[in-house]
């Protein structure tokens, strides 16, 4: 069992802060279970502080080990039958050895030349430019798209990066911007932080010029789709732990889009409920055990 302490506070965030100060740990080193949520009461009457339980130490999951299969029951040893004395046949004179007929040597087989290896399809695909996704259609060329390209071109030059910029408009008021090139990891950053920052700067610069406000979605090396799949996997894995241990788990800080992916992935997951806590940029998703559902 992991060690834990129970702490109360005016709200969940205050209780978490008290617990971290008491333990001397960071938020990522603990797991939080909300025991009682804060109630404001009516005119100050009936108010109830928030109560949480903070687990620390090694994960319980690591301590859970599958029981080794029971060894098979020993079987009684069977008595080996005693050998009966064999009757020796009368010795007969050995016949003279026959001469073995020599077989003709098989004809030599001609070695077939090894088939030539076909060229790797990856190399051929790398030479051809990737086709745009069918859902995005053709590139758009209007006032907003030109403003997007102009701003990103200047920003990438200051960053010392080179990338192709393609702008699509999947729906009115929303622009999908794709950066293409080699080695764009520096533009993505850790967990997409740099990509999010570039997206926010581009949105601010384009919408500041006036006109109708538009939403801009920036992507590079198909990072957004890969990140979304990773978040969905994390959500299902954590939900399984919530149901198994019957306690809540709090995820790492995420932006609004990533929190939306977690909520959507678990909206139909039996036995759990999700909600967000904290303030940006440290707002987190809590995956809680739904005590009202039976299993």
Secondary structure, 3 states (H helix, E strand, C coil): CCEEEEEEECCHHHHHHHHHHHHCCCHHHCEEEEEECCECCECCECCECEEEEEEECCCHHHHCCCCCCCCCCCCCCCCCCCCCCCCCCCCCCCCCCCCCCCCCCCCCCCCCCCCCCCCCHHHHHHHCCCCCCCCCCCCCCCHHHHHHHHHHHHHHHHHCCCCEEEEEEEECCEEEEEEECCCCHHHHCHHHHHHHHHHHHHHHHHHHCCCCCCEEEEEECCHHHHHHHHHHHHHHHHHHHHHHHCCCEECCCCCHHHHHHHHHHCCCCCCEEEEEECCCCCCEEEEEECCCCCC
